[in-house]
Amino acid sequence: MYQYPILRASALQTFVAIVGVATTTAILLLLRQQLNTPVVALLYMLPVLGSTVRWGLGSGIIASACSFLAFNFFFLSPYHTLVVHQGQDVIVLFVFLLIAIVISQLVGRVKTSLAHAQAREQEVIQLYKLSVELSGARHPEEVGKILASHLQDIFAPANIQIVLNSIGEGQSVDIRQPDGTPPAHTPDCIAALVSRRGRLGEIRLWKGDGVFGEAENRLLHVLAGQGTLALERVALAEIETRAIILEESDHLKSALLSSVSHELRTPLVTIKAAATSLRSGTVGWNTEARDDLLAALEEEADRLNQFVGELLNMSRIEVGALKLQRQWNILAEIVDTSVMQMRTSLCEHQLEIEVSEDLPLIPIDPVLLQQVFTNLLSNCLKYAPTNTLIRLTAHTQHASSMLIQITNQGPPVQPEHLDHIFDKFHRVTAADQIPGTGLGLSICKGIIEAHGGHIWAENLPDGFAFKFVLPLIVEGMSSPKMPTDSEQT
């Protein structure tokens, strides 16, 4: 705890000053025959200066008075009396007293100024340390704990209580050191935390044995001001965060509405046109046109169903409600099923599959992983030119993971888009140029991460690739025992 010096001398300081003068007197008495009066007076300045420099102005004045009396009593005739007969000795005596007091005051003021400067320096250091720690605070409770720690280091009070009112949607904070109920009597010092928004809280200190001085009260209110600024900064950061969240939410809503309206309009127009044609009677029931219209109805209904399913899956992923139905599966079978469902769309591209049936069984949700393959292949079909190669490969990386890769000969993606390609509604091209909801890759990422894997995209020298890794070992699922040759027979 830092205190400014006072001009009083304690009993110990008074005793030390007297002992210093007595020691000087004893030494000078031994040399009295060799020293004249001015030299003795000059040497008596030593204990005066020493007491002032070491203990302050109060001790220096006491040393000055003792030196004055000792000089008169032992070194001015008649000796061993305070009576002075010669006029010049009277002048020397009073000049000595005047010089001793003046020197004591000058040295004392310098020492006091130095002590004040050092105390102010300590205040600045403490304020700097406090401001640095408070700059990293993100919550009111963190601000209160930092304040309490510094108050304990600076003032060392018996009890500290910091009460912070609720900020925004946060709760009020009550920090106490030490923990427990604070003293029942009124705090020795209270500093309010007040800003333009009103009273944010207050600091309460119980000194214990001592009292708070003016300098300590001033320092406490300066620290309280720093705490107020930190609380204001936390409140502004919270407001900014809410504004960013609201802006992002508004952006997502706009993107969702745009995607929904775009994706719903096309199939609905087709369904409406087909239904109108069938109902009008202009299309015969046994004609090829009727079959085409019914096929269009079925296809567009499936498209709507897929779109709604993607929205539901995305909502489950976001709230963490996506439940995996893990089973030990053969990856080649899941790939074959996905390709069969998309055989019509894939017929305009060259498809090459390198997924061996000898790969180890993989613990996955087959329905969800099939959706991952469907979404990734659909994305390849959107961007890869017709009659180009789409290649799907899989192999084990280690004994604990499997790497799956889907490559196509589509155009490369700009580096700034690679990190966001799996974000919701993120489009590399304009939405009106490429069909889709903008949710497919986001759903793939959510499903892969739910399996404990990770997915990413890469530009290749001759195209583009999606890669993802799935674990082969899952806690709580023991590896299935493969049947022996005797069991198979």
C-alpha positions as CSV (number, residue, x, y, z in Angstrom):
1,M,0.0,0.0,0.0
2,Y,1.4,3.4,-1.0
3,Q,1.2,6.4,1.4
4,Y,2.4,9.9,1.2
5,P,5.0,11.0,3.9
6,I,3.9,13.1,6.9
7,L,5.9,15.8,8.8
8,R,5.6,14.1,12.2
9,A,8.4,12.1,13.7
10,S,7.7,8.8,15.5
11,A,9.2,7.9,18.8
12,L,11.8,5.7,17.0
13,Q,12.7,8.4,14.6
14,T,13.1,10.9,17.5
15,F,15.3,8.4,19.4
16,V,17.5,7.8,16.3
17,A,17.9,11.6,15.7
18,I,18.9,12.1,19.4
19,V,21.4,9.2,19.2
20,G,22.9,10.6,16.0
21,V,23.5,13.9,17.7
22,A,24.9,12.3,20.8
23,T,27.3,10.2,18.8
24,T,28.5,13.2,16.9
25,T,28.9,15.1,20.2
26,A,31.0,12.3,21.7
27,I,33.3,12.2,18.7
28,L,33.7,16.0,18.7
29,L,34.4,16.1,22.4
30,L,37.4,13.9,21.8
31,L,38.6,16.4,19.2
32,R,37.5,19.6,20.9
33,Q,41.1,20.8,21.4
34,Q,41.9,20.5,17.7
35,L,38.7,22.0,16.3
36,N,37.5,25.6,16.3
37,T,33.9,26.7,16.8
38,P,32.9,27.2,13.1
39,V,34.2,23.7,12.2
40,V,32.3,22.2,15.1
41,A,29.1,24.0,13.9
42,L,29.7,22.7,10.4
43,L,30.2,19.1,11.6
44,Y,26.9,19.2,13.6
45,M,25.2,19.6,10.3
46,L,25.9,16.0,9.5
47,P,23.4,14.4,11.9
48,V,20.9,17.1,10.9
49,L,21.2,16.2,7.2
50,G,21.3,12.4,7.9
51,S,18.1,12.5,10.0
52,T,16.3,14.7,7.4
53,V,17.3,12.5,4.5
54,R,16.6,9.3,6.2
55,W,13.4,10.1,8.3
56,G,12.1,13.3,6.9
57,L,11.6,16.9,7.9
58,G,10.2,16.2,11.4
59,S,13.2,14.1,12.4
60,G,15.5,16.8,10.9
61,I,14.0,19.6,13.0
62,I,14.5,17.4,16.1
63,A,18.1,16.8,15.2
64,S,18.5,20.6,14.6
65,A,17.3,21.4,18.0
66,C,19.4,18.7,19.7
67,S,22.5,19.9,17.8
68,F,21.8,23.5,18.8
69,L,21.6,22.5,22.5
70,A,24.7,20.2,22.3
71,F,26.8,22.8,20.5
72,N,25.9,25.5,23.1
73,F,26.3,23.1,26.1
74,F,29.6,21.4,25.1
75,F,31.5,23.8,22.8
76,L,30.6,27.4,23.8
77,S,32.2,28.8,26.9
78,P,31.4,28.6,29.7
79,Y,31.1,24.8,29.0
80,H,28.4,22.6,30.4
81,T,25.9,25.5,30.6
82,L,23.5,27.1,28.2
83,V,24.7,30.5,29.1
84,V,26.7,32.4,26.4
85,H,29.0,35.3,27.5
86,Q,30.6,36.3,24.2
87,G,28.5,38.2,21.7
88,Q,30.2,36.5,18.7
89,D,29.3,33.1,20.2
90,V,25.7,34.2,20.4
91,I,25.8,35.1,16.8
92,V,27.4,31.8,15.8
93,L,24.8,29.9,17.8
94,F,21.8,31.5,16.3
95,V,23.3,31.4,12.8
96,F,23.9,27.7,13.4
97,L,20.3,27.2,14.5
98,L,18.9,29.1,11.5
99,I,21.1,27.3,9.0
100,A,20.2,23.9,10.6
101,I,16.5,24.6,10.4
102,V,16.7,26.0,6.9
103,I,18.7,23.0,5.7
104,S,16.3,20.6,7.4
105,Q,13.4,22.2,5.7
106,L,15.0,22.3,2.3
107,V,16.2,18.7,2.4
108,G,12.8,17.7,3.9
109,R,10.9,19.4,1.1
110,V,13.1,17.7,-1.5
111,K,12.5,14.3,0.2
112,T,8.8,15.0,0.5
113,S,8.6,15.9,-3.2
114,L,10.5,12.8,-4.1
115,A,8.2,10.7,-2.0
116,H,5.2,12.3,-3.6
117,A,6.7,11.7,-7.1
118,Q,7.4,8.0,-6.2
119,A,3.9,7.6,-4.9
120,R,2.5,9.1,-8.0
121,E,4.7,6.9,-10.1
122,Q,3.4,3.9,-8.2
123,E,-0.2,5.1,-8.9
124,V,0.6,5.4,-12.6
125,I,2.1,1.9,-12.7
126,Q,-0.9,0.5,-10.9
127,L,-3.3,2.3,-13.2
128,Y,-1.4,1.1,-16.2
129,K,-1.5,-2.5,-15.0
130,L,-5.2,-2.2,-14.2
131,S,-6.0,-0.7,-17.6
132,V,-4.1,-3.4,-19.4
133,E,-5.9,-6.2,-17.6
134,L,-9.3,-4.5,-18.0
135,S,-8.8,-4.1,-21.7
136,G,-9.0,-7.8,-22.1
137,A,-12.2,-8.2,-19.9
138,R,-15.2,-9.4,-21.8
139,H,-17.8,-9.8,-19.0
140,P,-18.8,-7.6,-16.0
141,E,-17.9,-10.4,-13.6
142,E,-14.4,-10.4,-15.1
143,V,-14.1,-6.7,-14.6
144,G,-15.2,-7.0,-11.0
145,K,-12.6,-9.7,-10.2
146,I,-9.8,-7.7,-11.8
147,L,-10.8,-4.6,-9.8
148,A,-10.9,-6.6,-6.5
149,S,-7.5,-8.1,-7.1
150,H,-5.9,-4.8,-7.7
151,L,-7.7,-3.1,-4.8
152,Q,-6.3,-5.9,-2.5
153,D,-2.8,-5.4,-3.8
154,I,-2.9,-1.6,-3.4
155,F,-4.9,-1.0,-0.2
156,A,-4.7,-4.3,1.5
157,P,-8.2,-3.8,3.1
158,A,-9.8,-6.3,5.5
159,N,-12.8,-6.7,3.3
160,I,-13.8,-5.8,-0.3
161,Q,-17.2,-5.9,-1.9
162,I,-17.9,-4.9,-5.5
163,V,-21.5,-4.7,-6.6
164,L,-22.2,-4.4,-10.3
165,N,-25.7,-3.8,-11.6
166,S,-27.0,-5.9,-14.5
167,I,-25.8,-4.8,-18.0
168,G,-27.9,-5.6,-21.0
169,E,-29.3,-9.1,-20.5
170,G,-26.6,-10.1,-18.0
171,Q,-27.2,-10.6,-14.3
172,S,-26.0,-8.4,-11.4
173,V,-22.6,-9.3,-9.9
174,D,-21.6,-9.3,-6.2
175,I,-17.9,-10.0,-5.7
176,R,-16.5,-10.3,-2.2
177,Q,-13.0,-10.8,-0.8
178,P,-12.7,-12.8,1.3
179,D,-15.8,-14.8,0.5
180,G,-18.7,-14.6,2.8
181,T,-20.9,-11.9,4.4
182,P,-19.2,-8.5,4.5
183,P,-19.0,-6.7,7.9
184,A,-22.2,-5.3,9.2
185,H,-20.9,-1.8,9.9
186,T,-20.7,0.9,7.3
187,P,-17.8,0.6,4.8
188,D,-14.8,2.9,5.5
189,C,-14.8,4.0,1.9
190,I,-17.3,3.8,-0.9
191,A,-16.6,4.6,-4.6
192,A,-19.5,4.7,-7.0
193,L,-19.2,3.4,-10.6
194,V,-21.2,6.0,-12.5
195,S,-21.4,6.7,-16.2
196,R,-23.7,8.6,-18.5
197,R,-26.0,5.6,-18.5
198,G,-26.4,5.9,-14.8
199,R,-25.0,4.1,-11.8
200,L,-23.3,0.8,-12.8
201,G,-22.4,-0.3,-9.3
202,E,-20.1,0.6,-6.4
203,I,-16.9,-0.4,-4.6
204,R,-17.0,-0.9,-0.8
205,L,-13.9,-1.2,1.3
206,W,-13.4,-1.9,5.0
207,K,-10.0,-0.9,6.2
208,G,-10.0,-2.8,9.4
209,D,-7.6,-1.2,11.9
210,G,-6.7,2.0,10.0
211,V,-8.5,4.7,8.1
212,F,-8.4,5.9,4.5
213,G,-6.4,9.1,3.9
214,E,-7.1,11.7,1.3
215,A,-4.6,10.3,-1.1
216,E,-6.0,6.8,-0.8
217,N,-9.5,8.1,-1.4
218,R,-8.4,9.9,-4.5
219,L,-6.6,6.9,-5.8
220,L,-9.6,4.7,-5.1
221,H,-11.9,7.0,-7.2
222,V,-9.4,7.0,-10.0
223,L,-9.4,3.2,-10.0
224,A,-13.2,3.2,-9.9
225,G,-13.1,5.5,-13.0
226,Q,-11.1,2.8,-14.8
227,G,-13.5,0.2,-13.8
228,T,-16.4,2.3,-15.1
229,L,-14.7,2.7,-18.5
230,A,-14.2,-1.0,-18.6
231,L,-17.8,-1.7,-17.9
232,E,-18.9,0.7,-20.5
233,R,-16.6,-1.0,-23.0
234,V,-18.1,-4.4,-22.1
235,A,-21.6,-3.0,-22.6
236,L,-20.7,-1.5,-26.0
237,A,-19.0,-4.7,-27.0
238,E,-22.2,-6.6,-26.1
239,I,-24.3,-4.2,-28.1
240,E,-22.0,-4.5,-31.0
241,T,-22.1,-8.3,-30.8
242,R,-25.9,-8.3,-30.7
243,A,-26.0,-5.9,-33.7
244,I,-23.7,-8.2,-35.7
245,I,-25.8,-11.2,-34.8
246,L,-29.0,-9.5,-35.8
247,E,-27.4,-8.3,-39.0
248,E,-26.2,-11.8,-39.8
249,S,-29.5,-13.2,-38.9
250,D,-31.2,-10.7,-41.2
251,H,-28.8,-11.7,-43.9
252,L,-29.5,-15.4,-43.4
253,K,-33.3,-14.8,-43.4
254,S,-33.0,-12.8,-46.6
255,A,-30.8,-15.5,-48.2
256,L,-33.3,-18.2,-47.0
257,L,-36.3,-16.4,-48.4
258,S,-34.5,-15.8,-51.7
259,S,-33.5,-19.4,-51.9
260,V,-36.9,-20.7,-50.9
261,S,-38.8,-18.5,-53.3
262,H,-36.4,-19.4,-56.1
263,E,-36.4,-23.2,-55.4
264,L,-40.1,-23.4,-54.8
265,R,-41.2,-21.4,-57.8
266,T,-39.7,-23.6,-60.5
267,P,-41.2,-27.0,-59.3
268,L,-44.5,-25.4,-58.4
269,V,-44.8,-23.8,-61.9
270,T,-44.1,-27.2,-63.4
271,I,-46.6,-29.0,-61.1
272,K,-49.2,-26.4,-61.8
273,A,-48.8,-26.6,-65.5
274,A,-48.9,-30.4,-65.6
275,A,-51.9,-30.6,-63.3
276,T,-53.7,-28.0,-65.4
277,S,-53.0,-29.8,-68.6
278,L,-54.2,-33.1,-67.2
279,R,-57.3,-31.6,-65.8
280,S,-58.2,-29.7,-69.0
281,G,-58.9,-32.8,-70.9
282,T,-56.7,-31.8,-73.8
283,V,-54.3,-34.6,-73.1
284,G,-55.6,-38.1,-73.7
285,W,-55.2,-40.6,-70.9
286,N,-53.5,-43.2,-73.0
287,T,-51.1,-40.8,-74.8
288,E,-47.3,-40.4,-74.3
289,A,-47.9,-36.8,-73.3
290,R,-49.9,-37.9,-70.3
291,D,-47.0,-40.1,-69.1
292,D,-44.5,-37.2,-69.6
293,L,-46.7,-34.9,-67.5
294,L,-47.1,-37.5,-64.7
295,A,-43.3,-38.1,-64.8
296,A,-42.8,-34.3,-64.4
297,L,-45.2,-34.2,-61.5
298,E,-43.3,-37.0,-59.8
299,E,-39.9,-35.5,-60.5
300,E,-40.8,-32.0,-59.2
301,A,-42.6,-33.4,-56.2
302,D,-39.4,-35.4,-55.4
303,R,-37.5,-32.1,-55.8
304,L,-39.7,-30.3,-53.4
305,N,-39.4,-33.2,-50.9
306,Q,-35.6,-33.1,-51.2
307,F,-35.6,-29.3,-50.6
308,V,-37.8,-29.6,-47.5
309,G,-35.6,-32.4,-46.3
310,E,-32.5,-30.3,-46.7
311,L,-34.1,-27.5,-44.6
312,L,-35.1,-29.9,-41.9
313,N,-31.6,-31.5,-41.8
314,M,-29.9,-28.1,-41.7
315,S,-32.2,-27.0,-38.7
316,R,-31.3,-30.3,-36.9
317,I,-27.6,-29.8,-37.5
318,E,-27.7,-26.2,-36.2
319,V,-29.5,-27.1,-33.0
320,G,-27.4,-30.2,-32.4
321,A,-30.4,-32.5,-32.8
322,L,-29.0,-34.6,-35.6
323,K,-29.0,-38.2,-34.3
324,L,-26.8,-40.8,-35.9
325,Q,-28.0,-44.3,-36.4
326,R,-24.5,-45.8,-36.7
327,Q,-24.1,-49.3,-38.2
328,W,-21.2,-51.2,-39.6
329,N,-21.5,-50.8,-43.4
330,I,-19.6,-51.5,-46.6
331,L,-18.7,-48.2,-48.2
332,A,-18.9,-49.7,-51.7
333,E,-22.6,-50.6,-51.2
334,I,-23.5,-47.0,-50.1
335,V,-21.7,-45.5,-53.1
336,D,-23.5,-47.9,-55.5
337,T,-26.9,-47.0,-54.0
338,S,-26.2,-43.3,-54.4
339,V,-25.0,-43.7,-58.0
340,M,-28.1,-45.8,-58.9
341,Q,-30.4,-43.1,-57.6
342,M,-28.6,-40.5,-59.7
343,R,-28.1,-42.6,-62.8
344,T,-30.2,-40.3,-65.0
345,S,-28.3,-37.2,-64.0
346,L,-24.9,-38.9,-64.3
347,C,-25.5,-40.3,-67.7
348,E,-24.1,-37.1,-69.3
349,H,-20.7,-37.5,-67.5
350,Q,-18.0,-40.1,-67.3
351,L,-18.1,-41.7,-63.9
352,E,-15.1,-43.6,-62.5
353,I,-15.4,-45.3,-59.1
354,E,-12.5,-46.8,-57.2
355,V,-14.0,-48.1,-54.0
356,S,-12.9,-51.6,-53.2
357,E,-15.1,-54.1,-51.4
358,D,-12.1,-55.2,-49.5
359,L,-12.1,-51.9,-47.5
360,P,-12.7,-52.3,-43.8
361,L,-16.3,-51.9,-42.5
362,I,-17.0,-48.3,-41.5
363,P,-19.3,-47.3,-38.6
364,I,-21.6,-44.7,-40.1
365,D,-25.3,-43.8,-40.6
366,P,-25.9,-45.2,-44.1
367,V,-28.8,-42.9,-44.9
368,L,-27.0,-39.7,-43.9
369,L,-23.7,-40.7,-45.7
370,Q,-25.7,-41.6,-48.8
371,Q,-27.0,-38.0,-48.7
372,V,-23.5,-36.7,-48.5
373,F,-22.5,-38.6,-51.7
374,T,-25.7,-37.4,-53.4
375,N,-25.1,-33.8,-52.5
376,L,-21.4,-33.8,-53.5
377,L,-22.1,-35.6,-56.8
378,S,-24.9,-33.1,-57.5
379,N,-22.5,-30.2,-56.9
380,C,-20.0,-31.8,-59.3
381,L,-22.8,-32.1,-62.0
382,K,-23.7,-28.4,-61.6
383,Y,-20.2,-27.1,-62.3
384,A,-18.4,-29.8,-64.4
385,P,-18.8,-29.6,-68.2
386,T,-20.8,-32.3,-69.9
387,N,-18.9,-35.5,-70.9
388,T,-16.1,-34.8,-68.4
389,L,-14.8,-37.2,-65.9
390,I,-16.1,-37.5,-62.3
391,R,-14.0,-39.7,-60.2
392,L,-14.8,-41.2,-56.7
393,T,-12.1,-43.0,-54.7
394,A,-11.6,-44.3,-51.2
395,H,-8.8,-45.8,-49.3
396,T,-7.7,-46.1,-45.7
397,Q,-5.2,-43.5,-44.4
398,H,-4.3,-45.2,-41.2
399,A,-5.8,-48.0,-39.2
400,S,-8.2,-45.5,-37.7
401,S,-9.5,-43.4,-40.6
402,M,-10.6,-43.6,-44.2
403,L,-10.2,-40.9,-46.9
404,I,-12.9,-40.4,-49.6
405,Q,-12.3,-38.1,-52.5
406,I,-14.6,-36.9,-55.3
407,T,-12.9,-35.1,-58.2
408,N,-14.3,-33.4,-61.3
409,Q,-13.0,-31.3,-64.1
410,G,-14.9,-28.2,-63.3
411,P,-13.4,-24.7,-63.1
412,P,-11.2,-23.9,-60.1
413,V,-12.6,-22.0,-57.1
414,Q,-11.1,-18.7,-56.1
415,P,-9.0,-19.0,-52.9
416,E,-11.3,-16.6,-51.0
417,H,-14.2,-18.9,-51.6
418,L,-12.6,-22.1,-50.5
419,D,-12.8,-21.3,-46.8
420,H,-16.5,-20.5,-47.1
421,I,-17.7,-23.0,-49.6
422,F,-19.4,-25.1,-46.9
423,D,-21.2,-22.0,-45.4
424,K,-25.0,-21.8,-45.6
425,F,-26.2,-20.1,-48.8
426,H,-22.7,-19.3,-49.9
427,R,-22.6,-19.3,-53.7
428,V,-19.4,-19.2,-55.9
429,T,-21.6,-18.1,-58.8
430,A,-24.8,-16.2,-59.0
431,A,-27.9,-18.0,-57.7
432,D,-29.8,-17.5,-60.9
433,Q,-27.1,-19.3,-62.9
434,I,-26.8,-22.5,-60.9
435,P,-29.8,-24.2,-59.4
436,G,-29.8,-25.3,-55.8
437,T,-30.7,-24.2,-52.3
438,G,-27.2,-23.3,-51.1
439,L,-27.6,-25.8,-48.3
440,G,-26.2,-29.0,-49.8
441,L,-22.5,-28.5,-48.9
442,S,-23.4,-27.2,-45.4
443,I,-25.4,-30.3,-44.8
444,C,-22.5,-32.4,-45.9
445,K,-20.2,-30.7,-43.5
446,G,-22.6,-31.1,-40.6
447,I,-23.1,-34.8,-41.3
448,I,-19.4,-35.5,-41.6
449,E,-18.5,-33.6,-38.5
450,A,-21.3,-35.4,-36.6
451,H,-19.5,-38.6,-37.6
452,G,-16.3,-37.2,-36.0
453,G,-14.7,-36.5,-39.4
454,H,-13.8,-33.4,-41.3
455,I,-14.4,-32.3,-44.9
456,W,-12.7,-29.7,-47.2
457,A,-12.3,-28.6,-50.8
458,E,-9.2,-28.3,-53.0
459,N,-8.3,-27.0,-56.4
460,L,-6.4,-29.5,-58.5
461,P,-4.2,-28.9,-61.6
462,D,-6.9,-30.4,-63.8
463,G,-10.1,-29.7,-61.8
464,F,-11.6,-29.6,-58.4
465,A,-12.0,-32.0,-55.5
466,F,-14.0,-32.6,-52.4
467,K,-12.3,-34.7,-49.7
468,F,-13.5,-36.0,-46.4
469,V,-12.1,-38.3,-43.7
470,L,-14.3,-40.6,-41.6
471,P,-13.1,-42.5,-38.5
472,L,-13.0,-46.3,-38.5
473,I,-13.0,-46.6,-34.7
474,V,-15.9,-45.3,-32.6
475,E,-16.0,-45.4,-28.9
476,G,-18.6,-47.8,-27.7
477,M,-18.8,-49.7,-31.0
478,S,-16.7,-52.9,-31.2
479,S,-15.4,-53.9,-34.6
480,P,-17.7,-56.7,-36.0
481,K,-16.2,-60.1,-36.2
482,M,-15.9,-61.3,-39.8
483,P,-17.2,-64.9,-40.4
484,T,-14.7,-67.6,-40.9
485,D,-14.7,-70.0,-43.9
486,S,-16.1,-72.8,-41.9
487,E,-19.0,-70.5,-40.6
488,Q,-19.7,-69.4,-44.2
489,T,-20.0,-73.0,-45.4
